[in-house]
Amino acid sequence: MSEPSAEPCFEPPPPPAPARDTAWVWSGTLQGVAGHPIRVEVDARNVGLPSFQTVGLPDGAVREGKDRIRAAIINSGYPFPEGRVTVNLAPADLRKDGTALDLPIADAILAARGQIPETRLDQHLIVGELGLDGSIRPVRGALCLAAAAHEASLVNVIVPAENAVEAALVEGIRVLAAHDLREVAAHLAGAHELPHVLRSLPILDELNRPRAPDLTRVRGQVAAKRALSIAAAGGHNLLLVGPPGSGKTLLARSLPGILPPLTFTEAIEATQIHSVAGRLRPGSGLLCERPFRAPHHTISDAGLAGGGSIPRPGEVSLAHHGVLFLDELPEFRRGVLEVLRQPLEDGRVAIGRAALTLAYPARFMLVAAMNLCPCGYRGDAQRACTCDPGEVRRYQGRISGPLLDRIDLTVHVPSPSFDQLTGPATGPASREIRDQVVGARERQRRRFGDSETTTNAVMDESQLERWCTVEPEASALLKRAMDRFKLSARAHARILKVSRTIADLAAQEGIALAHVAEAVQLRCWEENP
């Protein structure tokens, strides 16, 4: 991969050509995780009273860019128009936000005043934020904007140097890394070529070795480790219930270590979301590890689901193709937890505003942890609970029934004994469990073929009917469980999906009585000790 030049180009500006007063360049803006090409049109004349007007539904950051653009042009050694400057962002009915339009507006102004020839302008899509000294700073969503350039058949994309590796993930475009305004102007004038950053893809299977704790660090907890492997194999949601200090958080943080590697498509989708949210490290490219998000219980509903005047991705979208961990589940505000219903069912979250509605992908595994009472020791064999029944009911009632209905597995995590804490590590390591999970996922991939379904947890009704038929004895057991625990139709479907995953882990095509029995036991969490 060609590395961007460490030193910016300080060649003197080319002699100006006769001013044309008008010019335009290609740029882009973001709507959700989709990039849209924008035509930046400028009318700049040395007549009339000095003014700078931007039209075409710009947001505050775009409008404020006029002061950055003026200072950057002057400090880069170019004259700024003395009269009226009008900038039109077309299409005019599409809202534009962010700072990525600074650089293309500055280039269009220079072209209108004859500082840049017009011949190469329509061959490039340009994005970048300007500093007052003319330097170019990174922007959000460079990957999505580069993809928009490719869809618009634009071959050359000029991006900030820190965004170049990210943008180069898009195949079929030529990514040019820029450090400052003078470099870009010299390139467009043909006096200096910007460095070309080649597309470089990591080997996901080699790099996707999560820095997660190994499960051998979790002492005891055989049932919880089993539930963790089932959840990972089928993409199921999991609730860990137990007293403080029993290892619930460590179990959850070990989950990425047993999940299969990201596919290239999954990695691109996750990278796009993190890019739009501004979460990628400068100079980084493809996201190679499954996301693990663990927001604090004081988070707002907009922070969890996404939002703002111009909606940004929330934690549920940042966890796309990864894990969303909610520790101390009852401590989250009930209204915050209720926003999880749509993404848990649909794998996406829709954010509506008066001016627009955006949808962000949000296909994640939910792992939650909670105590059974406010003091935390209800059901603990080592310490007595001090809560009265009313306090327990109110505490558990903070989590709605519909949300609990969307959790596939619940497992009790008891306090480990002294012998377990001080004895040798037992049970398989994360690598062994991961191999079993990968095998189960491969069986699901072959089963579902080219459909959009990737795991058992997201099977639709027709797939459930086709792939989750059970033996008569297992069906009778499931009927007794539904009658005894008053299970809903959703719970019935989720038990069948979990049973299918347990059979996949056992490399069995049919769903037997033992598979359904284990799924029922993991579903009816009130009966756990």
QUIKA-V40991 format. One record per backbone hydrogen bond with DSSP energy under -1.0 kcal/mol. NH is the residue of the N-H (numbers start at 1). CO is the residue of the C=O. Records with the same first field share a line. If there is no record, write none. Layout:
NH = CO ; CO
//
This chain:
17 = 114
20 = 112
21 = 112
23 = 42
25 = 40
27 = 38
29 = 36
31 = 34
34 = 31
36 = 29
38 = 27
39 = 90
40 = 25
41 = 88
42 = 23
43 = 86
44 = 21
45 = 84
51 = 83
53 = 85
55 = 87
59 = 96
63 = 59
64 = 60
66 = 63
67 = 64
69 = 65
70 = 66
71 = 67
72 = 68
73 = 69
74 = 70
75 = 71
77 = 74
78 = 73
84 = 47
85 = 51
86 = 43
87 = 53
88 = 41
89 = 55
90 = 39
94 = 91
96 = 57
102 = 99
103 = 128
105 = 101
106 = 102
107 = 103
108 = 104
109 = 105
110 = 106
111 = 107
112 = 108
113 = 109
114 = 111
115 = 110
123 = 120
124 = 121
125 = 156
126 = 26
127 = 158
128 = 100
129 = 137
131 = 135
134 = 131
136 = 179
137 = 129
141 = 275
145 = 141
146 = 142
147 = 143
148 = 144
149 = 145
150 = 146
151 = 147
152 = 148
153 = 150
154 = 149
156 = 123
157 = 174
158 = 125
159 = 176
161 = 178
163 = 160
164 = 161
167 = 163
168 = 164
169 = 166
170 = 167
174 = 155
176 = 157
177 = 195
178 = 159
181 = 134
184 = 180
185 = 181
186 = 182
187 = 183
188 = 184
189 = 185
190 = 187
191 = 186
192 = 186
197 = 175
204 = 202
206 = 203
207 = 203
208 = 204
209 = 207
212 = 210
217 = 214
218 = 215
225 = 221
226 = 222
227 = 223
228 = 224
229 = 225
230 = 226
231 = 227
232 = 228
233 = 229
234 = 230
235 = 231
236 = 231
238 = 366
239 = 409
240 = 368
241 = 411
242 = 370
246 = 243
251 = 247
252 = 248
253 = 249
255 = 252
257 = 254
258 = 255
267 = 263
268 = 264
269 = 265
270 = 266
271 = 267
272 = 268
273 = 269
274 = 270
275 = 271
276 = 272
277 = 273
278 = 275
279 = 274
283 = 162
284 = 281
293 = 323
299 = 296
304 = 300
305 = 301
306 = 302
307 = 312
312 = 307
315 = 303
316 = 304
318 = 314
319 = 315
320 = 317
321 = 363
322 = 319
323 = 291
324 = 365
325 = 293
326 = 367
329 = 369
331 = 328
332 = 329
337 = 333
338 = 334
340 = 337
341 = 338
344 = 340
345 = 341
346 = 342
347 = 343
349 = 360
351 = 358
353 = 356
358 = 351
360 = 349
362 = 347
365 = 322
367 = 324
368 = 238
369 = 326
370 = 240
380 = 377
392 = 388
393 = 389
394 = 390
395 = 391
396 = 392
397 = 393
398 = 395
399 = 396
404 = 400
405 = 401
406 = 403
407 = 404
409 = 237
410 = 522
411 = 239
413 = 241
421 = 417
422 = 418
423 = 419
433 = 429
434 = 430
435 = 431
436 = 432
437 = 433
438 = 434
439 = 435
440 = 436
441 = 437
442 = 438
443 = 439
444 = 440
445 = 441
446 = 442
447 = 443
448 = 444
449 = 445
451 = 448
457 = 234
458 = 455
459 = 456
464 = 460
465 = 461
466 = 462
467 = 463
468 = 464
471 = 511
475 = 471
476 = 472
477 = 473
478 = 474
479 = 475
480 = 476
481 = 477
482 = 478
483 = 479
484 = 480
485 = 481
487 = 482
492 = 488
493 = 489
494 = 490
495 = 491
496 = 492
497 = 493
498 = 494
499 = 495
500 = 496
501 = 497
502 = 498
503 = 499
504 = 500
505 = 501
506 = 502
507 = 504
508 = 503
516 = 512
517 = 513
518 = 514
519 = 515
520 = 516
521 = 517
522 = 518
524 = 520
525 = 523
527 = 524
528 = 525
//
